[in-house]
Amino acid sequence: MGVVDSLVSARKAYERREWLAAFATLSDLDNDALDGADFERLATAAYLTGRTNDSILAQQRAYQLHLDAGDRLAAIRSASWLARTLVTNGESAVGSGWVARARRLLEEVPGDAVERGYVLLAVMLHHVFAGEFAAAARYADEITEYGRNFGEPDLTATGLSSQGRLALYSGHVREGLALMDEAMVCIATGEVSPVFVGHVYCTMIEGCQEISDFGRAEQWTMALTTWCADQPGLVMFTGQCAVHRGQLMRMHGAYDAALEEFGLAVRRYTAAQTTAAAGLAMAERGDVLRIRGAYDAADHAYHDALAYGHEPQPGLALLWLARDRTAAALGAARRLVSEASDPVHRSRMLPAAIEILLAAGESEEAAGLSGELTRIGADFGCTALRAMAGHASGCVALARADYGTAIAELRRAARTWSELGAPYETARCRVAIGRAVRALGDEESACSELTAAHRVFAELGAASAEQAAAELLRPSAPCGLTARELEVLRLVAAGHSNPEIAAALVLSEKTVARHLSNIFVKIAVTSRTAAAAFAYEHRLHR
């Protein structure tokens, strides 16, 4: 096939969105045979097939050819494309250099031009990654205006989705969701180019996950999955798509499938040369493994996430709590809450922080955060977030022995989680309900709630929650002793010292001392000898 025929073939493959074929044919041709537009096609095909470095090199060639040909506007587009890609990949300094080049060229362009909007995209992203959301929001407004004024679908869709995402961070959730819905209308017209379509989808789905709007997240994830499947050879965005599918599968209790999706996401991110994003997939994998009680595997996944540059919180703090490292979990929870400044990021941290605070006996502090979570849930209007707030406030009421309030809050939360198809969260609510009705003396109802929850945990393979529910279903110990306190008391009765008990139960001596203090209060004794006598009297020593 001659050069001309190969070029025609590559351009047709590009138009058909056959990215692998377009990339292979264009990259096989001699560079002298390609013009600036062909290098742009090569850059796009390389980017979408996961060859980010090849994409950058091709776009640099396109920039230079446009510049040599005196086409300043085309050169500006190439420069802004390079700036966006480099900033997104964490190369902010180099990206800023391309922004500066584009702006110098813009000074030579008379009047206004839509290319200014594309340059602003890179500037906006720089502020987003720096956490400067207010500044980023101002640029998002300008980008949308450029898109509308110049009839540029890529800018309009990207501007709207960015406006929406940034509105979430300022607490204007309903307005943000409306803007993202409008961006989706732009996507539906089919006029937005593939690279921008992928970024808009991922921006909106990530935003929905952050505010726990699982309904929109599920709808848009299905649309993204279909869009990806329609493009042979597409690699870019398929990692994000796998992560989002896995997140939804985890909510629905399909843990094996979720783990497969997260594994796929890591492979896709690696293939796309965006390994930093793989950290999120590893953290999500750690969360599933933690729920299943595979603590060592979860720990490895969380550390892999850290190695990729992603902090796997609050999942890692919850793992520490599950392993009786309460002090470490408490310290992390307080730090995470203090660092989260906007309502969206606080809503992500508060449920875990409240759980950890309650486990550490800090019910007053937990109550304050629970009230904040309830307010955020009401402001956002997202069903799942309101359910999280209901579960948290119910557990706080339970800790305060306000059992009537606890039952009412937890039943509402359980109904909501059930309607969302979230069996694990529904069962967690039922465990707390069981504890509350037991405290009111209704043992029959307590056993009914706990048995139902235990069955769900067993079906899901949520081993640690299943074991905890099983402990609650056993005949209750005297004076309200917990399963862990019974273990400590048995070892005290057997004559073991605190260091020996710590070694036997794989706890810290500080934790053993705290358990022992709680035991003394509950059984109304003041010495180890009296505690041992209590154990023998109640036949707890075996």
C-alpha positions in Angstrom: 0.0 0.0 0.0 1.4 3.4 -1.0 1.8 6.4 1.3 -1.3 8.1 0.0 -3.4 5.0 0.4 -2.1 4.4 3.9 -2.9 8.0 4.9 -6.5 7.6 3.5 -6.8 4.3 5.4 -5.5 5.8 8.6 -7.8 8.8 8.4 -10.9 6.5 7.7 -10.0 4.3 10.7 -9.7 7.4 12.8 -13.2 8.6 11.7 -14.6 5.2 12.5 -12.9 5.4 16.0 -10.8 2.3 15.3 -8.0 3.7 17.4 -5.6 0.8 17.2 -5.8 0.7 13.4 -5.4 4.4 13.2 -2.4 4.5 15.5 -0.7 1.5 13.8 -1.0 2.9 10.3 -0.1 6.5 11.2 2.9 5.5 13.3 4.2 3.2 10.5 4.4 6.1 8.0 7.4 8.3 7.6 7.1 11.5 9.6 7.6 13.5 6.5 4.4 12.1 5.1 2.3 13.5 7.9 1.0 17.1 8.3 0.0 18.8 11.5 -3.5 17.4 11.4 -2.2 13.9 10.9 0.0 14.2 13.9 -3.0 15.4 15.9 -4.8 12.3 14.8 -1.8 10.2 15.8 -1.7 12.0 19.2 -5.4 11.3 19.9 -5.2 7.6 18.8 -2.0 7.1 20.9 -3.7 8.7 23.9 -6.9 6.7 23.6 -5.0 3.4 23.3 -3.0 4.1 26.4 0.3 5.4 24.8 0.5 8.7 26.7 4.2 9.3 26.0 3.8 8.6 22.2 0.8 10.9 22.3 2.8 13.8 23.8 5.5 13.3 21.2 3.0 13.4 18.4 1.3 16.5 19.6 4.7 18.2 20.0 5.3 17.5 16.3 1.8 18.8 15.4 2.6 22.0 17.3 5.8 22.6 15.5 4.3 21.9 12.1 1.4 24.2 12.7 3.9 26.9 13.9 6.1 26.4 10.9 3.1 26.7 8.6 2.1 30.0 10.3 -1.2 28.5 11.6 -1.0 30.1 15.1 -4.5 29.0 16.1 -3.8 25.4 15.4 -0.5 25.7 17.2 -2.3 27.1 20.2 -4.7 24.2 20.3 -1.8 21.7 20.2 0.0 23.7 23.0 -3.2 23.7 25.2 -3.7 20.0 24.5 -0.1 19.3 25.7 -0.6 21.5 28.8 -3.8 19.7 29.8 -2.2 16.3 29.4 0.9 17.1 31.3 -0.9 18.8 34.2 -3.2 15.8 34.4 -0.2 13.5 34.5 1.3 15.4 37.4 3.9 17.3 35.3 2.5 20.7 36.4 5.7 22.7 35.7 6.1 21.5 32.1 2.4 22.0 31.6 2.6 25.6 32.8 5.4 26.1 30.2 3.1 25.1 27.4 0.4 27.4 28.8 2.9 30.2 28.6 3.7 29.4 25.0 0.1 29.3 24.1 -0.5 32.7 25.7 2.4 34.3 23.9 0.9 33.1 20.6 -2.5 34.4 21.6 -1.1 37.8 22.0 -0.4 37.8 18.2 -4.0 36.9 17.4 -6.3 39.9 16.8 -9.6 40.0 18.8 -11.0 37.1 20.7 -10.7 33.4 19.7 -12.1 30.1 20.9 -8.6 28.9 21.4 -8.4 31.1 24.6 -11.0 28.8 26.1 -8.8 25.7 25.5 -5.9 27.4 27.1 -8.1 28.2 30.1 -8.8 24.5 30.5 -5.2 23.8 31.3 -5.2 26.8 33.8 -8.3 25.5 35.4 -6.9 22.0 35.8 -3.8 23.4 37.5 -5.9 25.1 40.1 -8.1 21.9 40.6 -5.0 19.7 41.3 -3.7 22.4 43.6 -7.0 22.2 45.6 -7.7 25.9 44.7 -11.4 25.2 43.9 -12.7 28.8 44.0 -10.1 29.9 41.4 -10.8 26.8 39.3 -14.6 27.6 39.4 -14.0 31.1 38.0 -12.1 29.6 35.0 -14.8 26.9 34.6 -17.4 29.7 34.2 -15.3 31.3 31.5 -14.7 28.0 29.7 -18.5 27.4 29.4 -19.0 30.9 28.2 -16.4 30.4 25.4 -18.0 27.1 24.4 -21.4 28.7 24.1 -20.3 31.9 22.4 -18.3 30.0 19.8 -20.5 27.0 19.4 -17.8 24.7 20.6 -19.3 21.5 22.1 -16.0 20.2 23.6 -15.6 23.4 25.7 -19.3 23.6 26.6 -19.5 20.1 27.9 -16.2 20.3 29.7 -17.1 23.7 31.2 -20.5 22.6 32.4 -19.2 19.3 34.0 -16.3 21.3 35.7 -18.8 23.9 36.9 -20.9 21.2 38.3 -18.1 19.3 40.0 -16.7 22.5 41.6 -20.2 23.6 42.7 -20.3 20.3 44.8 -17.1 21.4 46.6 -18.6 24.8 47.5 -21.7 23.0 49.0 -24.1 23.8 46.1 -24.8 20.2 45.4 -28.2 20.5 43.8 -27.0 23.2 41.4 -23.9 21.2 40.7 -25.9 18.1 39.8 -28.1 20.2 37.5 -25.0 21.5 35.6 -23.7 18.0 35.3 -27.0 16.8 33.9 -26.8 19.6 31.4 -23.3 18.4 30.4 -24.7 15.0 29.8 -27.2 16.4 27.4 -24.2 17.8 25.4 -22.7 14.4 25.4 -25.9 12.8 24.1 -25.8 15.0 21.0 -22.8 13.1 19.7 -20.9 16.3 18.9 -18.3 16.1 21.6 -15.0 14.6 20.6 -13.9 11.3 22.2 -11.2 12.6 24.5 -13.5 15.2 26.0 -16.4 12.7 26.2 -14.2 10.4 28.3 -13.0 13.1 30.6 -16.6 14.5 31.1 -18.0 11.1 31.9 -15.3 10.4 34.5 -15.5 13.9 36.0 -19.2 13.5 36.6 -19.1 9.9 37.8 -16.4 10.6 40.3 -18.4 13.6 41.6 -21.4 11.4 42.1 -19.4 8.8 44.0 -18.0 11.6 46.2 -21.4 12.7 47.3 -22.9 9.2 47.4 -25.4 9.8 44.6 -25.3 6.2 43.5 -28.3 6.5 41.3 -26.6 8.9 38.9 -23.3 7.1 39.3 -24.9 3.9 38.2 -26.7 5.4 35.2 -23.6 7.2 33.9 -21.3 4.3 34.6 -23.6 2.1 32.4 -23.4 4.8 29.7 -19.6 5.0 30.0 -19.3 1.2 29.7 -21.3 1.2 26.5 -19.3 4.1 25.1 -16.0 2.3 25.8 -17.3 -0.9 24.3 -18.2 0.8 21.1 -14.5 1.8 20.4 -12.2 -1.0 19.4 -8.8 -0.8 21.1 -9.8 1.9 23.6 -7.6 1.8 26.7 -7.9 5.3 28.2 -10.9 5.7 30.5 -11.5 1.9 30.7 -9.6 1.8 34.0 -11.9 4.5 35.5 -14.9 2.6 34.1 -13.8 -0.6 35.8 -13.3 1.3 39.1 -16.8 2.8 38.9 -18.3 -0.6 38.1 -16.4 -2.2 41.0 -17.6 0.5 43.4 -21.2 -0.2 42.5 -20.8 -3.9 42.7 -19.3 -3.5 46.2 -22.4 -1.5 47.3 -24.6 -4.3 45.9 -22.6 -7.0 47.7 -21.1 -8.6 44.6 -17.6 -8.7 46.2 -15.9 -11.3 43.9 -17.0 -9.3 40.8 -15.9 -6.1 42.4 -12.4 -7.5 43.1 -12.2 -8.6 39.5 -13.1 -5.1 38.3 -10.5 -3.4 40.6 -7.9 -5.8 39.3 -8.8 -5.0 35.8 -8.6 -1.3 36.6 -5.1 -1.6 37.8 -4.0 -3.4 34.7 -5.7 -0.8 32.5 -4.2 2.1 34.4 -0.8 0.5 34.0 -1.3 -0.1 30.3 -2.4 3.5 29.9 0.8 4.7 31.7 -1.3 6.4 34.4 -0.1 4.3 37.4 -0.9 7.1 39.9 -4.6 6.4 39.3 -4.1 2.7 40.1 -3.8 3.7 43.7 -7.5 4.4 43.9 -8.3 0.9 42.5 -5.9 -0.7 45.0 -7.6 1.3 47.9 -11.0 0.1 46.7 -9.7 -3.4 46.6 -8.5 -3.0 50.2 -11.9 -1.9 51.3 -13.6 -5.0 49.9 -10.9 -7.3 51.4 -11.4 -5.6 54.8 -15.1 -6.1 54.7 -14.5 -9.8 53.9 -12.2 -10.1 57.0 -9.1 -10.7 54.9 -7.1 -8.2 56.9 -3.6 -9.2 55.8 -4.6 -9.0 52.1 -6.4 -5.7 52.8 -3.3 -4.3 54.5 -1.2 -5.3 51.4 -3.7 -3.6 49.1 -3.7 -0.4 51.1 0.1 -0.3 51.1 0.1 -0.8 47.4 -2.2 2.1 47.1 0.2 4.2 49.1 3.1 3.1 46.8 1.1 4.4 43.9 0.7 7.8 45.7 -2.9 7.4 46.9 -3.8 7.6 50.6 -6.3 4.8 51.2 -8.3 6.5 53.9 -10.6 6.1 55.7 -10.4 2.4 54.8 -7.0 2.0 56.4 -8.1 3.6 59.7 -11.1 1.2 59.7 -8.7 -1.7 59.2 -6.7 -0.5 62.2 -9.9 -0.4 64.3 -10.8 -4.0 63.2 -7.3 -5.1 64.4 -7.8 -3.4 67.8 -5.4 -0.6 67.0 -7.9 1.9 68.3 -5.5 4.6 69.1 -4.0 4.6 65.6 -7.5 4.6 64.1 -8.6 7.4 66.3 -5.6 9.6 65.5 -6.1 9.0 61.8 -9.8 9.8 62.0 -9.3 13.1 63.7 -6.6 14.1 61.3 -8.7 13.2 58.3 -11.7 15.2 59.6 -9.5 18.2 60.4 -8.0 18.2 56.9 -11.2 17.9 55.0 -12.4 21.5 54.5 -15.3 21.3 52.1 -18.6 19.5 52.6 -18.0 16.9 49.9 -14.7 15.7 51.3 -16.0 15.9 54.9 -19.0 13.7 53.9 -16.5 11.1 52.7 -14.7 11.0 56.1 -17.4 11.5 58.6 -19.1 8.1 58.6 -15.9 6.3 59.3 -14.7 8.9 61.8 -18.0 8.5 63.8 -17.7 4.7 63.8 -14.1 5.0 65.1 -15.0 7.6 67.8 -17.8 5.4 69.1 -15.6 2.4 69.3 -13.1 4.5 71.3 -15.8 5.6 73.7 -15.8 9.2 72.4 -19.6 9.5 72.1 -19.8 13.3 72.6 -17.3 14.0 69.8 -19.1 11.4 67.6 -22.4 13.1 68.3 -21.1 16.5 67.0 -19.9 14.9 63.8 -23.1 13.0 63.4 -25.1 16.2 63.6 -22.9 17.7 60.9 -23.3 14.6 58.7 -27.1 14.8 59.1 -27.0 18.5 57.9 -24.8 17.7 55.0 -27.1 14.8 54.0 -30.1 17.1 54.1 -28.3 19.8 52.1 -27.1 17.4 49.4 -30.3 15.5 49.1 -28.5 12.3 48.2 -30.4 9.2 49.4 -27.3 7.1 50.3 -25.7 9.9 52.3 -28.9 10.4 54.3 -28.8 6.7 55.0 -25.2 7.0 56.2 -26.3 9.9 58.4 -29.2 7.9 59.8 -27.0 5.0 60.7 -24.5 7.3 62.4 -27.1 9.1 64.4 -28.7 5.8 65.4 -25.4 4.4 66.6 -24.7 7.6 68.6 -28.2 7.3 70.2 -27.4 3.7 71.0 -24.2 4.6 72.7 -26.1 7.2 74.8 -28.7 4.6 75.8 -31.4 6.6 73.9 -32.8 3.3 72.5 -36.1 4.6 71.1 -34.3 7.3 69.0 -31.7 4.7 67.9 -34.3 2.3 66.7 -36.3 4.9 64.8 -33.1 6.3 63.0 -31.7 2.8 62.3 -35.0 1.5 60.8 -35.2 4.4 58.4 -31.6 3.9 57.4 -32.1 0.2 56.9 -35.2 0.8 54.7 -33.2 3.2 52.5 -30.2 0.9 52.2 -32.5 -1.9 51.3 -34.2 0.2 48.6 -30.8 1.0 47.2 -29.9 -2.7 47.0 -27.1 -2.5 49.6 -27.3 -5.7 51.6 -24.2 -5.2 53.7 -25.2 -1.7 54.9 -28.8 -2.9 55.5 -27.5 -5.7 57.7 -25.2 -3.4 59.7 -28.3 -1.3 60.6 -30.1 -4.5 61.7 -27.3 -5.4 64.0 -27.5 -2.1 65.7 -31.3 -2.4 65.9 -30.9 -5.8 67.5 -28.6 -4.3 70.2 -31.0 -1.5 70.9 -34.1 -3.7 71.2 -32.1 -6.1 73.4 -31.3 -3.3 75.7 -35.0 -2.6 76.0 -35.5 -6.2 77.1 -37.0 -7.5 73.9 -34.7 -10.5 73.4 -37.0 -12.2 70.9 -36.9 -9.3 68.5 -33.2 -8.8 69.0 -32.5 -12.4 68.0 -34.7 -12.0 64.9 -32.8 -8.9 63.8 -29.4 -10.4 64.6 -30.2 -13.7 62.9 -31.3 -11.9 59.7 -28.1 -9.8 59.7 -25.9 -12.8 60.4 -27.4 -14.7 57.4 -26.8 -11.8 55.1 -23.2 -11.4 56.2 -22.6 -15.2 55.7 -24.1 -15.0 52.2 -21.9 -12.1 51.3 -18.7 -13.6 52.8 -18.3 -10.6 55.1 -16.4 -12.7 57.7 -15.7 -10.2 60.4 -19.3 -8.8 60.5 -20.6 -12.4 60.4 -18.5 -13.3 63.4 -19.5 -10.2 65.3 -23.2 -11.0 64.7 -22.6 -14.6 65.8 -21.1 -13.4 69.1 -24.2 -11.2 69.7 -26.4 -14.3 69.1 -24.7 -16.4 71.8 -26.2 -16.4 75.3 -25.3 -13.0 76.8 -22.5 -12.8 79.3 -23.3 -11.4 82.7 -23.0 -7.6 83.4 -22.9 -6.8 79.7 -19.3 -8.1 79.2 -18.3 -8.2 75.5 -16.7 -11.2 73.8 -13.3 -9.6 74.0 -13.8 -8.8 77.7 -14.7 -12.4 78.3 -11.5 -13.5 76.7 -9.5 -11.1 78.9 -11.4 -12.2 82.0 -10.7 -15.9 81.3 -7.0 -15.3 81.0 -7.0 -13.2 84.2 -8.8 -16.1 86.0 -6.1 -18.4 84.6 -3.5 -16.3 86.4 -2.0 -14.5 83.3 -0.4 -11.1 83.6 -1.2 -8.2 81.3 1.8 -8.7 79.0 0.9 -12.4 78.7 -2.7 -11.6 77.8 -1.5 -9.0 75.3 0.7 -11.6 73.6 -2.0 -14.3 73.6 -4.7 -12.0 72.1 -2.3 -10.0 69.9 -3.2 -6.8 71.6 -1.2 -3.9 73.1 -0.8 -3.9 76.8 -2.6 -0.5 76.9 -5.6 -2.1 75.2 -5.5 -5.0 77.7 -5.4 -2.5 80.6 -8.4 -0.6 79.1 -10.4 -3.9 78.7 -9.5 -4.8 82.3 -10.7 -1.4 83.6 -14.0 -1.8 81.8 -14.4 -5.3 83.2 -13.8 -4.1 86.8 -16.5 -1.4 86.4 -19.0 -3.8 84.8 -18.7 -6.6 87.4 -18.2 -4.1 90.3 -14.8 -5.3 91.6 -11.5 -3.6 92.3 -8.9 -6.3 92.0 -7.7 -9.1 89.7 -8.4 -11.6 92.5 -12.0 -10.5 92.8 -12.3 -10.6 89.0 -11.0 -14.1 88.9 -13.5 -15.1 91.7 -16.3 -13.6 89.7 -15.2 -15.6 86.6 -15.3 -18.9 88.6 -18.6 -18.0 90.3 -20.2 -17.5 86.9 -18.4 -20.3 85.2 -16.7 -18.0 82.8 -13.2 -19.4 83.3 -13.6 -22.2 80.8 
